[in-house]
Amino acid sequence: MDLSIIIPVYNENATLLEMIGHVRAVDLDGLEREIVLVDDGSTDGSTDTLRNQVEGKMDGVRVVYHDVNRGKGAAIRSAIPECTGKFIVIQDADLEYDPRDLPALLAPLRDGRADVVFGTRFAGGPHRVMFFWHMVGNRFLTFLSNMLTNLNLSDMEVGYKVFRADILRAANLKSNRFGFEPEITAKVAKRKLRIYEVPISYAGRDYAQGKKITWRDGLAALFQIVRYRLFD
């Protein structure tokens, strides 16, 4: 298998089947793909959709279930042992990140230039205009992470990241929620891996549309940035 696509799912029934369709349809220039979905204790019907319309009915798609909501990081940890691909990408189940950006994200890995590729929402790709203070928070967290890791990322918190599979398997991930982003950033920086950034499009959601990250996650990220750079 060439590419494993991890999709954490928590209460994304409105977009779930559409996103799976986009991921399955995108042209990856011959790469063989598999999709590993993790239902993270959804309560909106996502679980029933996965059991009745996805599991066992779509080739190359597997589903893992959590009995209770444990968070994005925990969902990624549950998915990793199910992945058989040479590369692993994290794909959100909403429609904020466009699978048509996957070929560009994969290119530095496929030609051997990179070990890890981060998307970036702040480098010219088309994006929905959203919240000013969210942008300030993202910039600040990226700035602090860069200070401690000596990287020059423009978007540490981006949800679109692609890895050589062996790197993600060896990362000994611990974060349960959105702390996955600063944790994996600190760990790949410590290993002095080759990191590339690629501009991506971004169709941000508001809270009425189901956006889940809050200011509490921002505060937690401050702790995670320091923890995983200095103490882990």
Residue, then its C-alpha position, 0 to 999 in steps of 0.5 A: m500500500d502506498l498511502s494510508i488516509i486517517i480520518p478521525v470522526y466525531n459528530e460529522n454525519a452531515t459531511l462524512l459521506e461526502m468527504i469519503g467520496h472526495v477522498r476516494a475520487v481524488d487522482l493520486d497519480g497511480l498511488e494505491r490508497e486505503i482509508v482508516l476511519v475512527d469513529d470517536g464516540s459520535t452521538d449524531g448518527s455518524t456511527d450508524t452511517l459508518r456501520n450501515q453505509v461504509e463498513g464492509k461496503m467500500d473497498g479499501v476502507r476500514v473503520v475503528y470505533h471508540d465507545v466514548n469520545r477520546g479526542k483527535g489525538a486518541a483517534i489517530r493513535s487508534a488508526i496507526p496500527e491499522c495503516t499499511g501504507k508507506f505514507i500516512v496523511i491526517q484528513d479531517a472528516d469535515l469539508e475544511y480541507d480539500p483532498r484535491d490538495l493531496p497530490a501537492l502535499l505528497a509530492p515532496l515525499r514521493d520525490g524523496r525531498a521530505d520526511v514530513v509535509f505540513g499544509t499551510r493556510f497562510a501561504g496564498g491558497p484560497h481560503r474562506v475569510m473567518f475569525f480574526w482572533h483565531m488567526v491571531g491565536n494560530r499565529f501566536l502558537t506557531f510563533l511559540s512553537n517555532m521559538l522552541t523547535n527552531l523551525n520556521l513553520s507558518d502554520m503549526e496548527v494546520g490539520y493537514k499533515v503527511f508523514r512517512a509512516d515509520i515516523l508516525r509509528a515511532a512517535n510514541l504519541k500521547s495527546n488525546r485532543f488537539g494537542f496532537e499538532p504541537e506534540i508531533t511538531a516538537k517530536v519531528a523537530k527533535r529528530k531533525l527530520r526534513i519538513y516541507e510546507v505546501p500551500i493548501s486551500y481552506a474552507g473554515r467552518d463556524y461554530a454553527q456548522g460544527k467547529k469544535i476547537t475552542w479557546r480552551d484548546g488554545l490554552a492546552a496547546l500552550f502547555q503542550i508546546v512547552r511539555y513536548r519540547l522541553f520535558d517529553 
